[in-house]
Amino acid sequence: MCQTGETEGMSGSPDLRNASFRDLYRAWEDHPWSSSAIDLSLDAKQWTEELGERQRESALWNYAMFLKGVETEARTLSAVMDATPFEDERAFLATQIVDEARHRMFLDRWLREVAGQGEDPVSTLSAMEDHLTWGFRQVFEELERVADALRKKPRDRPLLTQAVVLCHVIIEAVLAIPGEHFIHRYLEKRDILPGLAYGLTQTARDEQRHVAFGAKFLDELVHHSKECRSAAIEMFDRVIPWMVGVFIPPNLDPSYTECFDFTLGEIYAFGLRALERSLQDVGINPREIRILARDDRSLPYEERARRLLVLIESGVVGDDTREPDLKPEAYEILFEGMARAMDVDVARSLEGPLEWTFTDAEPWHLLVVGDHVEARPGTPGDAALRLESASGDWAKIAVGRFDPRWALLRRRLRVHGSLASKAKVSKLFD
């Protein structure tokens, strides 16, 4: 039995930031482990005796996504390996494919033998489908799409760059590691589910290698050409709004995380910190990413996460099947973001404020103050340009869910002002 006496804390992994690709391969050889050797008998007993009903539901929700995620990565990483032109990188990617397969075998065993899900690997995976969130489905469907495209065009470096962004930054660094961290912390604190705790420790060590590899490889790719750098930014812009929705629990019920002694705010703050660190590691300024450019990055991560949750709860981000129902603070957050994204010179050339009039809420306006744009509630009285829509349509336009050109064609957005002012609408926002 490989278990508790051999485990290290999840934070006990070595610093791999300066490791070469060959060093990362050797680190894999130095830390073998067997998913089939883990004794799960105590976990099965404690599953019913130590965990409450909500904790069992939460664990299934969390590890359903984990199982489906590693199963998808194990299948798609071969396309990344085949498209990689260098031997040391290809050797490491081969180890990562093995890791993902081992993670799948471990989670498959745990979900079936401990949680009673399914009778074999196929039925266990099928039993997890209903637990997958909207955001999760979007992210991993995009991974499948990029992998299929890369198989057809294995010499396409920008496409390879996007695959690395997805696999190693979004999925591994920003989603998987934070998701495991908080539940593992709870298991250690309570000293329960030793098989799961051991497996998570080994998985976390593997993922630290994957993330270190991804940071190094992505850094080389984005410095290889402007096309690769642009492709990376394009992928971050496309996927981050979906990524936000991965950890939204059923019915937005906070007890799905709080039952394991952490909050949604904590996991979003953890993930946001990991995302910005990953961007900076490869020389991309977070302000180059559309959604981050609109965020107030002067605030602590915890406050930024809280504000993000306001938008999630208001139906603005995280699940495009929901229609926005804006809380009062959501207007402030979104208008402040629009002010940060507004081209100051174009706004100044309007020679007056921009007002947004809602059919179902009080108006707001944007105006140039010195060298920046400010957002204020109410009507300015002398707007140079006035935009009119329902608040929900405006919110979707503000976060990129609704193309304003399509809104204009469908007459769900109306623009009032002089011809000269109307001509500048498309140039107002970055």
N, C-alpha and C positions, 0 to 999 in steps of 0.2 A: 504494500500500500504506500503510494507517494502522497504524503499529506502534511499535517500541520507542522511537524517538527522541522520540515525542510523549507517552509515558506519564508519569504521576505515580505516586508511591507510594500505596498504598491508604489510608494515613493522611494524605495530603496534601489531602483535601477541606476546603473552608472550613467554619467553624463556622456552622451554620444554625439554631442553637437559638432565636435571636431574630428569625428571618426571618418576614416576613408571608407569607400565602398567595400574594400577587402576586409577592413576591420569589422564592419557590420556583418559581413558573412561569417567571420571567425566568431563573433559574439553569438551568432546563431548556433554554431557547432558547440560552443562552450556551455550552452544551457538547454540541453534536450529534456523533454518531459513527455510522459505518456498519458493521453486522455483516457485510455481504457484501463489504466492501473489505479485510478482514483476510486477509493471506497466511498460509495454514496449511501450506505445503509443508514448512517446516523442522520444524514440530510433527509432521507425519506421519513424517518421517525419524527424529526423536528418540524418538517413541513406541516404536519397536522397538529402537532402538540405545542409548538412554540410560536407559530405564526398565526395571526388573525386572518379573517376572511379577506379584508381589504389588502393586507400584505400579500396574500397569495394572488389576488387579482392583479396587484401592481407588479409583482414579479413576473407573471405571465405576460403582461403588457410590455414590460421592459425587455424580457429575454426572447419574446417572439420576434421583436425587431432585430435583436442581436443575432439570432439564429438565421433569419432570412438575409440579414446583411452579410454575414460571413459566407453563406452559401452563394450569394451573388458575386461577392468578390473572388471567391475561389474559382468561379467560372470565367469571370471577365479579365482577370489579371494576366491570363495567357496572351491576350491581345497586346497588353502593355509590354510583356516580356519579348514577344516576337518583333515589336516595333522598336525595341531598344537596341542601338547599334554597337554598344560596348560590352565586352565580356564580363567585367566585374559587376556592372549593373544587372546584367542578365542573370548572373549567378545568384545575386541577392534576391532578385524577383522570384527565382525558382524556390528559394527558401520561404518567401512570403506566401506563395501558393500553398506550400506544405503547411505553413502555420494556419492559414485560413481553413484548410481542410481539417486540421486537428481541432481548431476552435469549434468548427461545426460538429465534429464527432463528440466533443465534450458537451456542448450545449444540447445536442440531440439526446445524449444519454441522460443528462440531468433533467430535461423536460419530460422525458418518458418515464425514467425510473423513479424520479422524485415527485414530479408534479402530475404524473399520470396522463400525459398528453400523447396520444397515438400509440400504435402498436409496432411500428417500424419507422425508419427514417423518412419515408415518403409520407406516411400518414401523420407523423409528428409535424413535419413542415407544413402540411396542409392544414392542420389544426390551428396553426398560428396566424393564418391569413386574416381572420376577423379582428386581430389585435393591431394590425398595421395602420399607422396614422396616414392622413392625407399627405403630410409633408414627407414622410418616409417613402411613400410610393413614388412621389415625384422625383426625389433624389435618386432612387435606385433605378427607376425607369430611364433617367438620363444617363446613368452609368452604363446600362445595357445599350442604349443608343450610341454612345460614344465608343464603346468597345466594338460594336458591330461596324461602325464607320472606320475604326482603326484597323480592323481585320481586312477591310477592302483597300485601305490606303496606308499600309504600314510605314511608308517613308514620309508621311505627313507630320512634320515636327510640331506645328501648332496643335494638331489633334492629339498627339502624344502629350503635349503640355497640359491640355484640358483633362486628359485621363488621369494624370498625376495629381492635378488640383483636386479632382473628385475623390480618387482613392485614398490619397495620403494626407491631404489637408482637411477637406470637408468631412469625409467619413471617419478617418482614423483619429486625427488630432482634435477635431471640434465636436464630433458626435460620440464616437466610441469611448474614448478615454474619460470624458466627463461623466457619461452615463454609468460607467463601471465604478468610478471613483467613489461616488456617494453611497451606493449600496454596499460596496466593500467596506467602507468606513463603518457602516452600521453593523455588518456581520462581525467585524473585529471587536467592536464595542460590546456587542451582546454575546460574543463567543459562541455563535451558532452557525449551522450549515457549513461545516468544515470543508466538505468536498467542493462546494461552490466557491468558498473563499480561496481555497488552494488554486482552483482552476482560474479564477479571476486574477490572482497574483501572477500566474504564469502567462496568461493572456496579456496582461498589462505589460510585462517585460517584453513580450514579442512585439506589441504595438509601439513601444518606445523605439524599437529598432526600425519599424516601418516608418514612423514619423520622421526619425532622423534621416533615413534614406530619402524620403520624399522631399524634405527641406533641401538637402544637398542636390538632389537631381533636379528639382524644380528651379533652384537658384541657377544651375548651369543652363537650363532650357530658356529661362526668361532673359538671360544675358546672351543667349545664342543669337537672337534676332528680335527686331521690333515686332515681327509677326507673332512670335511665341509669347512675348510679353502681353501684347494686345489680346491674344487668345486666352491667356490666363485670367486677365481682368474681365473679359467677356463671360467666362465661365463662373467666376465669383459673382458677377452681377446677376447671372441667370439663376444660380442655385441658392444663394443665401436666402432669398424670400421663401423658398421651399424648406430650406434647412431649419428656419425658425419654427416651422410647424411639426417637426419630427417628435418633439417631446411634449406636445400638447395632449394632456390626458383626456380620457373619455368625459364628455360633458364639462370640460374645464375644471374637473374636480381636483382641488389641491391635495386631497387626502391620498392620492396616488403616490405623491412624493413624501408628504409629511409623515406618512406611516413608517417611513424609513429614516426619519429625523433629518430631512433636508427639504428645502422649498424649491419651487420652480424658479424663483428669483436667483437662488444660489447656482442652479445648474446653468441658467442663461448667462449669469455673470462669469462663470467658469469658462463656458464655451466662447463668449465674446473675447475674453482675455486671450484664450488659446488662438482664436482666429487672428486677432491683431498681431500677436507675437509671430505667428506663422507668416503673415504678410510682410512684416518688417524683416524677418529672417531672409527673405528672397528679394528684398529691395523694392517692394511695392508699398507705397504710402497708403495707409487705410483710407485717406481722403480721395484716393483714386477709385474707390469702390462706391458705387452710387448710393447704396443704403447707408453706408458709414459716413459718407460726406454730408448727409443730412442729419446725422446724429450729433448731439452735443458731446464731443469727446473730452471736454473739460470736466465733465462730471465723473464721479467714481463709477466703476463698473457695476456696483450694486444698484446705484440709482439709474443708470442707463438700462439695466435689466428690468427694473421696476417699470420704467416708462414703456419699454417694449411690451411688457405684460398688459399694460393699459390698452395698447393697440390690439393685442391678441384678444383680450376680453371684449373689445369693441367690434370684433369681427373684421378688422382692417387687414391684418396679416396673419399668416399661419395656416389658413384654410380657405382657399378661394371658393369653396362651395358655400361659405357663409356670406350673408349680406351684412354690411356694416350697420351697427346700431351704436352710434358714437356716444361715449361718455364725455362730459364737459372737458375733462383734461385732454382727451384725444384731439380735440380741435387745436388746443394750444400746442401740443407736441407736433402735430402735422404741419401747422402753419409756421412754427419755428424752423422746422426742417425745410419747408419751401423757401423761407427767407434766406437760409444758408445756401441753398442751391441756386438762388436767383442771381443773374448777371447784373452787377451793380451799375455798370455803364449803360446797359440797355434799359434798366429800370429808371435810371436818372433821365434818360432821353425821353421818357414818356411825359416828363414835366408835370407829374402828379401821381397820386397813389393808385395802386391796383386794388380794386374792391372785389370780394367774392360774396355774392348774394345767394342765399340759399332759399329754396322753396319751403323748407321745413325746419329752419333754424335761424338764429341770429347771424348777421353778417360779420365778416372779418375783413381786414385790409392789410396790405403790405406797402411800406413806404421807405424811401431812402432817407437815412439819417447819417449825415457825414459820409463815411466811407463804407457803410454797411446798410443792410436792409433789415427793418424791424417788422414784426408781426403784431398787430393789435386788434382786439375785438371791437366790434361796432363799425359804423359807416363813417368815412372821412368827410363826406359831404361834397367833396370836389374831386371825385375819382376821375383820372384820365382814361381809365379802362375798367370796365365792369364785366365780370364773368358771372354767369347765373347757372345754377344746377341744383339738383337734390344733394343733400349732404353726403349720402352714401356713394353717389357717383363721383363726387369730388374726392372723397377719401380713396376710392379705388384709382382715380387718376393720380393722386399724390404719391401712391406707392407703386405705380406701374402696372396695376391690374387692369386698367381700362385705358386704351389708347385715346387721347383727347381728340384726334382726328376722327376716329370712329364715333366718339360722343357727339362731335359737331354734326356729322352726317345724319345721325339718328335724332338730332335736335334735343339731346339730353344735356348739351352744353351750349349756352348762348353767349355771344360776345357783343358787348355794347361799347361804343366809343367811335372816335374818328377813324377814317380809313388808314391814316398814318399809324395810329396806335394799334389798330387791329393787325397791321402788317408785322408788328414786332412781337406778337404773342409767341410764335414758335422759337424766338431767339431769347426769351426771358429766362429760361431755366436750363441749367447744364444737364 
